[in-house]
Each structure stands twice: as C-alpha cells, then as structure tokens.
Amino acid sequence: MGQLLSGSYAIIRKDASSTSLLSSNGFNKERLLELINNSDDQLPFMEYDDAVRFPLLHGEVNQGFLIIGKRSSNSFNDDDFFFIRMIAMITAIALERVALFEEEAKLRLIHRDLQLAREVQQYLLPSFSKHIHGCEITGMQIPSQQIGGDYMDVLEYENGSLLLIMEDVAG
C-alpha cells in the first residue's frame, strides 16, 4: 500500500435530529453541506471532483460521514479506497462508543435520582403500627422496584372516628 495524500478532511456526525461537524481541515462549510446533502446516505461512497465521501456505518446505522479531499486531480486507487473505508469503519465504531458512554452517564444519573427518591419515600412513608379503640392497624410500604406508587396513612379525629387512606398512583 502506498501513501494516501490528501489536502483536506472532515468528520461529520449525523443523527436523527442534527448534523454536527466534529473535525475538519481545508473544507469550507458551504462545500461540506453540498457534500453531505447531495446523495444517498447508505451508498458505500460518493466520489466528487474534489473529494470522496464515505458514510460512517456501524451495522446499518449511519453515524455520519468521513470526507477526504483530493490533493490533485488524480483519482484514488483501490488501495486508497480500502484504507479510507477502514478509517471510516473505525471512526463509526468510535462514535458509537461515545454515544454509548453518553447514554451510560445518563442512566447513572437516573439511577442516582431513583435511589434518592427511594430514600425520600422511605423517610416520608415509614412503617407504622397504631392501637386505636381496641384495633391494631399496621402498615408497611415495600416497593417492587426502586420506588413505589403506593401511599397509606391512618388519621384519628378528635371525635374518635378514623380515616384510612390507601392510594395506588400507578393503577
């Protein structure tokens, strides 16, 4: 394999809601927009007069594009295409890993919030046992997951009557 000479490149991340330029050298934004909006995202590559565009495919999902500018009017040879395709696949995997790390960080925050909510709920809804007028009333809230949607309480009024409150917010 010889040398791959290129005067410019761009790595563009694309998802369902946005397109963002991750890194670039030698391309202006208008030209990059033309290169990414001009054709089918799933084609193995697109060759233009001044560049070659490869999709950053991970499985069937397009993570974005790798655009390599041509240094001269010479076309890339088969070895160059193979090499660029390998770089595109490695870049797609790296972008997928970044997305997974971001998702994992979000899940850790959600888990922490649920753990805090569980502690607050256990503090607000402690187990109880009351003896009122010869009756024993006992309650305990045990969530099936991190937090529960049940609420219970017993209130005694001055006239001796009782109010038993039981709620299930989920059902």
Secondary structure by P-SEA (a helix, b strand, c coil): ccccccccbbbbbbccccccccccccccaaaaaaaaacccccccccccccbbbbbbcccccccbbbbbbbcccccccaaaaaaaaaaaaaaaaaaaaaaaaaaaaaaaaaaaaaaaaaaaaaaaccccccccccbbbbbbbbbcccccccccccccccccbbbbbbbbccc
